[in-house]
Amino acid sequence: MREDRFITILIEKLNNLKRDQEVRENLEDSLREFKSFQSKVLSKTRVYFSKKKQLQKKSTEVKGILKKPKSKNNIVDQKIPPSATQSVPRSSDSTRFKATEKVVEEKKDDFTVVGYCIGSNPVPYSTKVRGKKITLGHFKTLFNRKGDFRFFFKRYCNEFGTNVVFEEITDEEEVLPLWDGKIFALVEEIEEYRL
């Protein structure tokens, strides 16, 4: 009788050990899955923070580029003397010549310079757009690239003590802010993170 009880207790202990072993194996599988998930999340977080640092670095590089003085050799900034493009007007043509010169100056002032940096490239692209009130929708037609992007535009702001911020604009109808008479944007491609 005593042996039967001993065998029963022994069988019960072996069953408990077997059950505990199965629980340990399930926990080890769950722990491996969790560690895999954790490493994916951490790698995505590292990528996000490295991109954020790149954007901040790019912003300071662009600030340096925008603060550089204009070159005197830049053809766009130079005024071409009338004698270089036309013969000297006769006295009867002088009023017509002055009128055409005013129209040329007005047309020159009707353009807005638009600059933008894409991704981690610190060198900005530049173009001229007719008009002064450029919307995000108009900017997107100039920025003809496939994919989803976020658009950050440089503007004056004293809220953070820096006098400048890069404001994200998402409304297609919103007029873009000017910085020293120009529009400047940082464009980031939106990446889908899959865990």
Secondary structure as GFF3:
##gff-version 3
##sequence-region A 1 195
A	DSSP	alpha_helix	2	67	.	.	.	ID=ss1
A	DSSP	alpha_helix	82	85	.	.	.	ID=ss2
A	DSSP	three_ten_helix	91	93	.	.	.	ID=ss3
A	DSSP	alpha_helix	94	109	.	.	.	ID=ss4
A	DSSP	beta_strand	111	118	.	.	.	ID=ss5
A	DSSP	beta_strand	125	130	.	.	.	ID=ss6
A	DSSP	alpha_helix	136	142	.	.	.	ID=ss7
A	DSSP	beta_strand	149	157	.	.	.	ID=ss8
A	DSSP	beta_strand	163	168	.	.	.	ID=ss9
A	DSSP	beta_strand	183	189	.	.	.	ID=ss10
###
